[in-house]
Amino acid sequence: MSFEDQIREKLTVGLTPVRLDVINESAMHAGHRSSPGTGESHFRVLVVSEKFAGQTRVNRHRMVNQLISEELAGGVHALALSTYAPDEKF
């Protein structure tokens, strides 16, 4: 299973999002010094979940990072997060 699929699955199970976008941006970073060249190193994630209601942005990011800690330790080099509760504008 690809990192993209793993991220999507873990965030779906852990956060029950009303919207989840996982975008692989690795191709945009190919050839950069810090890019591992795997094609699965840079991701942009948008998560809208009721579980974020009342949480600070830092806590929301911690929740996401905890859910996908294995992927972050195992080859995901960069992760851009946008995290919202359903009643917030995004």
C-alpha positions as CSV (number, residue, x, y, z in Angstrom):
1,M,0.0,0.0,0.0
2,S,1.4,3.4,-0.9
3,F,2.0,6.2,1.7
4,E,-0.8,8.1,0.2
5,D,-3.2,5.2,0.7
6,Q,-1.9,4.6,4.2
7,I,-2.3,8.3,5.2
8,R,-5.8,8.4,3.7
9,E,-6.8,5.2,5.6
10,K,-5.4,6.2,9.0
11,L,-6.9,9.7,8.9
12,T,-10.3,8.3,7.8
13,V,-10.4,5.8,10.6
14,G,-8.9,8.1,13.3
15,L,-10.7,11.4,12.4
16,T,-13.9,10.4,10.6
17,P,-13.5,13.4,8.3
18,V,-16.3,15.1,6.4
19,R,-13.7,16.0,3.9
20,L,-10.2,14.6,3.3
21,D,-7.8,15.5,0.5
22,V,-4.4,13.8,0.3
23,I,-2.3,15.3,-2.4
24,N,1.0,13.8,-3.4
25,E,3.3,16.7,-4.3
26,S,6.5,14.7,-4.5
27,A,6.9,15.2,-8.2
28,M,7.3,19.0,-7.6
29,H,10.3,18.3,-5.4
30,A,12.0,15.7,-7.5
31,G,15.8,16.3,-7.7
32,H,15.8,18.6,-4.6
33,R,18.7,17.8,-2.3
34,S,16.6,16.6,0.6
35,S,14.1,14.6,-1.6
36,P,14.6,10.9,-1.3
37,G,13.5,10.3,-4.9
38,T,10.8,7.8,-3.9
39,G,7.9,9.6,-5.4
40,E,6.2,9.5,-2.0
41,S,7.9,12.0,0.1
42,H,5.9,15.3,0.0
43,F,2.2,15.5,0.8
44,R,-0.4,18.2,1.3
45,V,-3.4,17.2,3.4
46,L,-6.7,18.9,4.0
47,V,-8.8,17.4,6.8
48,V,-12.2,18.7,8.0
49,S,-13.4,16.8,11.1
50,E,-15.8,17.3,13.9
51,K,-12.9,16.0,16.2
52,F,-11.1,19.3,15.6
53,A,-13.9,21.4,17.1
54,G,-12.6,23.4,20.0
55,Q,-9.0,22.3,19.3
56,T,-6.1,24.6,18.6
57,R,-4.3,24.4,15.3
58,V,-1.3,22.9,17.2
59,N,-3.4,20.2,18.8
60,R,-5.1,19.4,15.5
61,H,-1.7,18.9,13.8
62,R,-0.5,16.8,16.7
63,M,-3.6,14.6,16.3
64,V,-2.8,14.1,12.6
65,N,0.9,13.5,13.2
66,Q,0.2,10.9,15.9
67,L,-2.1,9.0,13.5
68,I,0.4,8.9,10.7
69,S,3.6,8.7,12.9
70,E,4.8,5.5,11.1
71,E,4.6,7.2,7.7
72,L,6.4,10.3,9.0
73,A,9.2,8.1,10.5
74,G,9.3,5.8,7.4
75,G,9.9,8.1,4.5
76,V,7.4,11.0,4.3
77,H,9.7,14.0,4.3
78,A,7.3,16.9,4.2
79,L,3.7,17.3,5.2
80,A,1.6,20.4,4.7
81,L,-1.5,20.4,6.9
82,S,-4.8,22.3,6.7
83,T,-7.1,21.2,9.5
84,Y,-10.6,22.5,10.1
85,A,-13.8,21.8,12.0
86,P,-16.9,21.6,9.8
87,D,-18.2,25.0,10.9
88,E,-15.0,26.8,9.9
89,K,-14.3,28.4,6.6
90,F,-11.7,26.7,4.5
